[in-house]
Every structure is written in C-alpha cells, then in structure tokens.
Amino acid sequence: MAKRIVFLSLIFCLLWLFQTSLLVNLPLAWAWPSLILVIFILINLRESQTATAGFWLALPVGLLLDLTSDRPLGFFVILLSGFSLLTKIF
C-alpha cells in the first residue's frame, strides 16, 4: 500500500505541474476543471471502503492545491480528508 501511495503522490505532483504551468496559459483556462480534484475524487469513489490509500493521499494532494490557491493553508487538506472519510462511511 505504501508503494501505491508514493506512486500516486508522484502522479499528482506531475498533474499539479501540468495544471499550474500549461493549463493556465491556454485561452480557455477557466473552463478546465481541476485535474487533481477530478482524479482524487475518482480514486476515492472507485476504492473499496476498507482501503485507506485515498485518505492518505488527501494530505499531499491537499498541500499541492493549497500551495497554488488563495484560500487559507489547510483548506484543501481538510476538504479532501473529509470527502475521503465520507466516501468510506457511505
């Protein structure tokens, strides 16, 4: 499980670089959804209720989103952790 979390964290780092460097310069950048959020949500919805990789991914993914947002630090970490816990409960 630890290898999967590290691998997915690296994938999210690459998505973050792609999203913050390339997609910002496109003319319709406002129309692109956050690739990081979409993939994080899909991973959590696809995962079984006993798996915890989605919950542990909330920390690095939330920190990456917090670095480039204008919201207070920790907003996305709390939001993604809560979403991951809710998908495990229901």
N, C-alpha and C positions, 0 to 999 in steps of 0.2 A: 504494500500500500504506500509506503514511503517513496518508492521509486515513481509511482504513478503521480503522487502529489508534486514531486520535484519536476517531473516531465511536464505536467500540466501548468505548473508555475512558469516554466520556461516558455511554453507556448503562449501563455497570457502576456509575458514580457514582450514577445515578438509582436503580438496583436496590438499591444499598447504602443509600441514604436511605430507600427504601421498606421494606427489610428491617429496618433498625435503628429506624425510627420507628413504623411501623404494625404490622408483624407481631409485634413484641414485646408489644404491648398486647392482642392477641387472646387469648381464653381457651385456645385450643389452640396456643399459640405453639411449644411444644416439639415439636409434630407437623409443623411446616413444615420442609422441608429448606432448606438454604441455597440461595437462588435464584442467588446469584452462582456458587457452585461448580457447580451443575447446568448453568447456561448456559455457563460456561467449559469444562466437560467436553464438552458437546455441540458447541461451536465447534471444539475440538481434534479430536474424533473425526470431524467432518464435513470438516475441512480436508484438503487433499492433503498428501502427505509432503514436497513441495518448498516449500510455503507456510510463512512464518515469522511470520505475524501472531499466531498462538496463543502462540508462545513469547514474543514481545514484550509481549503482554497479561499475561503472568504477573507482571510487575513491578508495574503499577498495581493489578491485581486482588488480588495478594498483599498489597500495602501496605494496601489498603482493609480486607481481612479481618484483618490484623494490628492495625489501629487499634482494633478492637472485640473482640478476643479476649484471653483471659488467658494465652495462650502467649507465649514469648519473641519479640521482634521479629525478623522474618525467617523465621519458621517456615513461614508460608503461601507466601512468595515462593519458598523452596527447594522446598517440596512441589509447587507448581504448575509451577515451572520443570522439575522432574524429571518430572512427569507429561507435560508438553508434549514434552519430549525423548523420553520413552519411546513416545509415540504417533507420533513422527516416525521412530523406529528400526524399530518393528514395524508 
